[in-house]
């Protein structure tokens, strides 16, 4: 049993390797790009809009409202970033129902990459909102002695994001594979459906936590004494 899609190698030449993680990641990116183009190519302003555009506007408005509840700091500024994270993780997990498909989120390298994106987004949005000086001063709160602990906190939550998503996706795939071997057909199907629900929940949690971290980085706080 393969614990990670990294172990399934399709092609190798010296140090160049094409495994399931890379292949399916690119497939998902192509699907998302093509789907985005198809959905948005005929957007209109005015009263008469298509049903697809109406559904899209409802979804975007709902996400925007939820982000405003988390942070009052221009949620539309990081809505595209968080929406892309959510869609990538959700589509990756949903496609796991296809036989032979190995979700890239079952690879620690993928989840680590997504977490690093969040890690980089926190100072980018924070500095853009409150400026470099005020953002760096946040690491000295409530006292300058907290500097190393605040830095370790930034690193640990990035690690936690990565490991949480990886562990949930990997465990779901392993349980489904085990039940397929030792149990009748009905149980793996039920577990697969449960895995789809879990995959959507994990995508939602990842995006919400990213929003919370970015919002926290945009807080100015009180002057350091």
C-alpha positions, -999 to +999 in steps of 0.1 A: +000+000+000+014+034-010+012+060+017+017+089-006+012+097-043+048+106-044+056+069-043+038+063-076+063+072-103+053+073-140+085+084-155+121+090-143+152+104-160+182+110-138+169+136-113+137+143-132+107+125-118+071+125-129+050+110-101+013+110-093+015+142-072+030+163-100+007+147-128-025+151-109-016+186-096-012+198-132-045+180-142-063+198-115-048+232-124-058+227-160-094+217-150-096+248-127-083+271-154-106+257-180-136+257-157-129+293-146-127+304-183-160+286-192-179+300-162-166+336-165-164+341-203-200+354-206-204+375-174-227+405-178-238+435-158-274+444-155-307+427-147-306+399-172-279+374-163-275+337-168-283+311-142-247+302-139-237+338-132-264+341-107-252+310-088-216+323-090-225+357-076-244+341-047-214+319-039-189+347-041-212+370-020-216+343+006-178+338+008-172+376+009-197+379+038-180+352+058-146+368+053-160+401+065-171+383+097-135+371+102-118+403+092-130+438+084-098+445+064-108+445+028-117+408+024-119+411-013-082+417-014-075+381-004-107+365-016-091+353-049-062+338-029-083+320-004-109+310-031-081+294-051-068+275-021-103+262-013-111+252-049-078+234-054-081+214-022-118+207-027-115+196-063-084+175-054-104+157-027-136+153-047-118+137-076-105+110-054-138+092-061-125+084-096-107+050-096-070+054-099-069+091-091-046+099-062-053+133-047-022+155-045-033+167-011-024+132+001+012+142-004+031+161+023+050+180-004+017+195-017+002+204+017+036+219+027+035+240-005+000+253+002+010+261+038+041+280+026+018+300+003-002+310+034+030+317+053+041+341+026+007+357+022+005+367+059+033+393+057+024+404+022-011+413+031-001+425+065+025+449+053+002+461+025-024+469+051-005+485+080+030+490+067+063+473+072+072+490+106+039+483+123+038+448+110+073+440+124+063+455+157+036+429+160+064+404+167+074+424+198+040+422+214+031+422+242+068+426+251+101+424+231+109+392+250+082+374+230+100+379+197+114+343+195+081+328+206+061+348+180+085+337+153+081+300+164+044+305+165+044+316+128+065+285+118+045+261+140+011+271+126+024+267+091+036+232+100+002+225+116-017+235+085+004+212+063+003+182+086-034+185+094-045+185+058-020+157+048-030+135+077-067+138+071-065+131+034-040+102+038-060+086+066-092+087+045-075+071+015-060+044+037-092+035+054-110+033+021-083+010+007-084-013+038-122-016+037-121-024+000-099-054+008-115-068+040-152-057+037-181-061+012-185-035-015-211-014+003-187-003+031-160+012+009-187+031-010-201+046+022-165+054+033-159+070+000-189+093+004-178+101+039-144+109+025-159+133+000-176+152+028-145+152+049-125+165+019-148+195+015-147+201+053-109+200+052-108+225+023-131+248+042-111+246+074-078+252+055-092+283+038-108+297+071-076+292+091-056+309+063-081+338+065-077+340+103-039+340+100-039+367+073-064+388+093-042+385+124-012+398+104-032+429+093-039+439+129-019+469+140-022+464+178-011+488+205+023+505+206+050+484+224+059+497+258 
